[in-house]
Amino acid sequence: MNIGPILRAMKHNRTRVFLLVLEIAMTLAIVTNCVNVIIAERAKIHRPSGFDDENILWVRTRPFTPEFQETATLDMTSDADIRAIQSIPGVKAVANTHFQLWEGGGSSTGVKPVDGGQRQLTQQYYATKDIFQALGSKIIEGRGFQEGDHGIGTQPDPVRVTVISKTVADALFPDGRAVGKTIAFATDAGETVGDPLQVIGVIETFFNPYGYNPDTWRGLADRAIFLPARVGSYRSGLRYLVRTEPGMMPSVMAQIEKKLVAVNGGRVVDFAPTPEKKAGWFAAARLTVGVMTGLIIALVFVTALGILGITALSVSERTKQIGTRRALGATRGDILRHFLIENWVTTTAGLAIGVGAAYALNFLLVSKLTDVKMPWQLVAVGMVLLWINGIIATLPPALRAARVPPSIATRSV
């Protein structure tokens, strides 16, 4: 088909064509960037933490009686609490720890190998021996904590061992053999302080969004070292992570307070199911995904509606001209192809401008809001889908134009 008549017909409606080209360009730019953000947000939501998040319960007891100001009382109560919680049907494991999942906070420190090496920044947490069973973490090298790794009751031993995450192990010991090596806390200047710690185990995956800021704490979210010790005080109370059998968390929660009050009633018990904490942490991300999904649907629909409306108007204005072409021998297929090619030219022009606009908008977002760059594959898919969207929107009025009879050319009204 000769494209010359098509281009000449489009020149008679420059404003209409220009607005449609601009709409298509804006749709491509906004939709591809929205999809890019959605993909990034969904990747955050579904990133593995390394924990059995759906079945972990955070429990805190806040003492109000003076006896809890004694360290011995805290130690004995902690042991008794763990035994009481462990006896509840549906409990897999329980540990005393100050580590809290999906809180956005934590504790950090610097560590380095005692025989030389670079200081590495990492999160650090103290916990009793069953912490990795309570978290559902997978130990891929060595072992977890056991009796004897830290003291009992009022006679705590100095901490001598540690379990670290794989990212810390890889950073400290690039040769891949961390278990059995010795590390120590290190100052900003790289000087070691305190007693050395032997690495006895490595956990496969760890993710806690503490300091999850790419400008200041890049990489810290997946780094951690755990040290064996009881934690708690009169001011902060005693905290536990309880891992339950799937579906058993409600029944376990109903029994925990009774069990702990029976151990010692001079305190208040608080609960925070990890699924609720995780949902709260990602509430903004889910809202972003929902809003942008709605925006994509609205933009694509409006663009399709614009193409449909302009093509329908064009058919109505050129009905007699179409009839004349039919009378001169043009087939229905010729008429259909005319409007489809006209749409293809308009859509292609809009997409060509839209590619530049998409990357310009992405550059602005990367410099101001996010660090997720636009992959070219996403732009290519967006172009194909908008071409298809344009063809589908053009088909109804184009088919109507193809049905115009040759006799319409002889009508005066």
Phi, psi and omega in degrees: 000136178289122184278347181304308179300327180294313179296322178295321178296323180291328180295332179289346181231052186302313183300315181299314181293317181300315180297322179292318177300316180296319179297316180296318179298314180295321179298314179299314182298313184286317183295314181296321178290324175296315179297320179300316178293319179300315179300317180294317180293320178293326177295322177294315183298320185262010178295130180294134177269341185090001182242162175274066190307321187292345187233022180250133181242130175266130182233133175231135173250127181252106184286149176229000178262147186300333184301333182285357174283349177271132180299321181298321179294317178299316181297311182293322179294320178299314178299315182293321178299314182299316179296320182293315180294320181297334181282350182285130177302134180099354178270125177275314183199156178215144178215146174273126184198158172261005177286129177237128181282143172054044177254341183077009178227179180165203181227139182232160180201174175247140178225158176204157176296142182289337181267016177111153182140175182278142174291137179237136177274138183206160169284153176223140181217145176255144181196160176278177198298332185266021185300321184284330172291323180291326179277337186078023181284148180261122177270117185262344176218141176071220184218172173270195180282156177213172179304137181100342177287335173216164187288175181238140175063232186269007183237067180288137175276158172297144178293126183238348184231163179209153171243133186237159176282160183298324180295323176291317179301316180293325180287321182281322186229083183301341179287351176087005181244085183269324184297130181096343179281165183241133178234170177211158174294148184225143178282174177301331180279355179092007179274134180283145179223151176079184181284147177292154181237129177271131177283117181253349181197159178228128177265146189292306186230137175216129174215116174228124189287025175297126178064029184282071182232112185297344181275337187232326187234038183304126176092346183288333185298333181253018179245137178198148166235141177247140180236140184279117178187152170282149178226147179151159178202171178297324183283313184269345181080193178249135184237145182222149167250125183242124177257127184250166170293151179306130178083358185260358185301315180301316181290326178293317179301323182295335184259338186300312183300318179299317181295316184288323177294327177293327177291312177200119185274002184274043182200166178249142183250129176244152179231151173209097177298133181301321178304323179290321179294319179293319178298321177294321180297321183261013181301316180295321179296317179294322177297318178301315179299315181296314181295316182288328174297316177297321179295319178299312180300316181296315182296315181296319180296315180296320178297315178298319179296322179295316178297316180299314183294316182292320178294319178297319178296319179297320179295316180297319181290333186249024182301314181293323178296321178296317178300320178298317179297321178297318181295331180274003174115359178291136179274169175300322179298322179298317180294317180298314180297323179305310184286328177292319178292321177301317177294321181297319179297313180297314181296317180298318178298317178295320181291324178299316177290323182296328178299312177298318180295323180298314181287327177295317178293321178296320177300318179296317180295318181295322182283339185245323192236321190221168178246018183265111180278156183279120174282143183296331180299324180293320178294319180297316178296319178299320179296314181298316182293324178287329172298314179297318179301319179294319179296315180298318181292330182280333188303311183304307179292328179294320177294324177295321178295322181294338181271359178296125182281152177302332184295343182295338182291336183268356181278138180268341181233000000 
